[in-house]
Amino acid sequence: MLGVLKPIIEFIAEIGRIILFLLTALRQVFTRRPVYEETLRQTWFVGVETMPMVIVIATFIGTNLALQGYHAFAQISGQSLVGIFVALAGFREMAPIVAGICLATKVGASIASEIAVMRIKEQIDAMEVMAVNPYWFIIAPRFLAIIFCAPLMIIFANFFCMLSGYVVAVYQLGIDPTSYLTTVTTHLEVLDIGYSIIKGCVFGLVICLLSCYYGFNASMGAEGVGAASNRAIVTSCLTCFVANVYMTQVMYG
Amino acid sequence: MSENFLFRSLVQPLINMVVVIGQMGFFFLKFLHSLIGLPYVFEELILHTYRICFRCLLPVLGVVTPMGMIISMQGLAILSIFSAQPLLSSLLVISMLRELTPAMTAIMIAAQAGSSIAAELGAMRNREEIDAQEVMSVNPIQFLVVPRLLAVIIAAPVLTAIANFFGIAGGWVIGVPIKGINHGVFMANLLDFVNIEDIFSGILKATIFGAIIGVVSCFRGYYARGGAAGVGRAANKAVVESIIALFVVNYFLSSAIYSVTEKIN
């Protein structure tokens, strides 16, 4: 009996540890002056170096939405609905997911492996010995960078998704541009854009939290670094997708 | 010219990208060349296929099932504008089979298996095991790369097929018990618009995605440099580059598949 319960208890204990970690980190984020240089460096990394990936993936998501929407609606001869499909699917689901995937695979993995390398080189212990709070010095700048960059990322993803959807629909599939734009503007609401940004921010926070946690608690050795970044990517993708279901239910249910 | 800021920030990355793509193509040719030669290492191949399928199954299902749920929710929201709720299951099945399941499965395979392949090969390169094999005139591509790359190519369609089922089941869970669509209507419309091409195009896509993930992550791991940090960088690059590559290839594949199926019909 205890053998069956043990993984469940371990899972709940892990969630508790992650929440404690989050509270400790948020305390440092909100109550102390941030480390400006480190925050700027992280913002550069998250905002500028990850942006090409977001742009490329969002562009190709938009093209595929237009292509699939066109062929799906062609069976019920509703080709003019492609605009609605691209706009709603892009803004509501795909753009936040794209930004989440980019954040998890590029930013999350590198945060986890960076912090794990600090842990195995005992730099974190050294900081604690010198009375520098590692949560303040390492974790808080990354949180701030992601809070600042996630909305911008979502806006870029939305823009490029719509742009490439328009290009494919008009130039490859031969849909009338005016009717395309009219259907988009009549069915897309401002609230959709707001919800999309909120979703992206939640994904950013979840990814930052999980990758900092797994990096911070990495086990020793070179394998520990690889395991930490792997676990960070997989867990944050899973958590984002599950959180997405709940957010969709609350926002549009 | 090379001191120019514009050149360094815009042109140089493009040149580097073309060079890396060429190197990957060359690596793939090497792989094909060793594929012809004997001996085959069947135990390794079976072991790696088993490991990849086993380790990726839970993450893949954990991503694809919520995806089906979301398609169901959003599809109902859009379809209720035209009061066409019974068409939900057709929409769900086509979007899962053709597009979403192969892409999402490939993302999770890249995240889970791709990074671990790159880390494994990178650690071997780092400990000079690969050089030792070359010295002993054992072809390291034959013994290390071929089993892993073939394993990813085999595992991707299998996982996609399993994930298709779970994605549609996730859509059913939202559609029928929660949103109250009739079970009979859901099942009746389920296979109405589905052709055999839809299923095969998804599987074909998954196979090609598997090949992309395998080539990129084996390449990054095989040529990893620079100690433990280099191994971490290789694993990270493997994931990022394979995800970008598979999204880019996805668009051209979809276009090609559509034009081919239209010619056939």
Boltz contact constraints between the chains, C-beta under 6 A:
constraints:
  - contact:
      token1: [A, 56]
      token2: [B, 244]
      max_distance: 6.0
  - contact:
      token1: [A, 57]
      token2: [B, 247]
      max_distance: 6.0
  - contact:
      token1: [A, 60]
      token2: [B, 247]
      max_distance: 6.0
  - contact:
      token1: [A, 60]
      token2: [B, 248]
      max_distance: 6.0
  - contact:
      token1: [A, 60]
      token2: [B, 251]
      max_distance: 6.0
  - contact:
      token1: [A, 63]
      token2: [B, 251]
      max_distance: 6.0
  - contact:
      token1: [A, 64]
      token2: [B, 251]
      max_distance: 6.0
  - contact:
      token1: [A, 64]
      token2: [B, 254]
      max_distance: 6.0
  - contact:
      token1: [A, 67]
      token2: [B, 254]
      max_distance: 6.0
  - contact:
      token1: [A, 68]
      token2: [B, 99]
      max_distance: 6.0
  - contact:
      token1: [A, 71]
      token2: [B, 258]
      max_distance: 6.0
  - contact:
      token1: [A, 72]
      token2: [B, 94]
      max_distance: 6.0
  - contact:
      token1: [A, 75]
      token2: [B, 193]
      max_distance: 6.0
  - contact:
      token1: [A, 92]
      token2: [B, 74]
      max_distance: 6.0
  - contact:
      token1: [A, 93]
      token2: [B, 70]
      max_distance: 6.0
  - contact:
      token1: [A, 105]
      token2: [B, 239]
      max_distance: 6.0
  - contact:
      token1: [A, 105]
      token2: [B, 240]
      max_distance: 6.0
  - contact:
      token1: [A, 105]
      token2: [B, 243]
      max_distance: 6.0
  - contact:
      token1: [A, 106]
      token2: [B, 240]
      max_distance: 6.0
  - contact:
      token1: [A, 109]
      token2: [B, 236]
      max_distance: 6.0
  - contact:
      token1: [A, 110]
      token2: [B, 236]
      max_distance: 6.0
  - contact:
      token1: [A, 113]
      token2: [B, 232]
      max_distance: 6.0
  - contact:
      token1: [A, 222]
      token2: [B, 228]
      max_distance: 6.0
  - contact:
      token1: [A, 225]
      token2: [B, 232]
      max_distance: 6.0
  - contact:
      token1: [A, 226]
      token2: [B, 119]
      max_distance: 6.0
  - contact:
      token1: [A, 226]
      token2: [B, 235]
      max_distance: 6.0
  - contact:
      token1: [A, 230]
      token2: [B, 115]
      max_distance: 6.0
  - contact:
      token1: [A, 233]
      token2: [B, 111]
      max_distance: 6.0
  - contact:
      token1: [A, 234]
      token2: [B, 59]
      max_distance: 6.0
  - contact:
      token1: [A, 234]
      token2: [B, 111]
      max_distance: 6.0
  - contact:
      token1: [A, 234]
      token2: [B, 112]
      max_distance: 6.0
  - contact:
      token1: [A, 238]
      token2: [B, 62]
      max_distance: 6.0
  - contact:
      token1: [A, 241]
      token2: [B, 63]
      max_distance: 6.0
  - contact:
      token1: [A, 241]
      token2: [B, 66]
      max_distance: 6.0
  - contact:
      token1: [A, 242]
      token2: [B, 66]
      max_distance: 6.0
  - contact:
      token1: [A, 245]
      token2: [B, 66]
      max_distance: 6.0
  - contact:
      token1: [A, 245]
      token2: [B, 69]
      max_distance: 6.0
  - contact:
      token1: [A, 248]
      token2: [B, 70]
      max_distance: 6.0
  - contact:
      token1: [A, 248]
      token2: [B, 73]
      max_distance: 6.0
  - contact:
      token1: [A, 252]
      token2: [B, 77]
      max_distance: 6.0
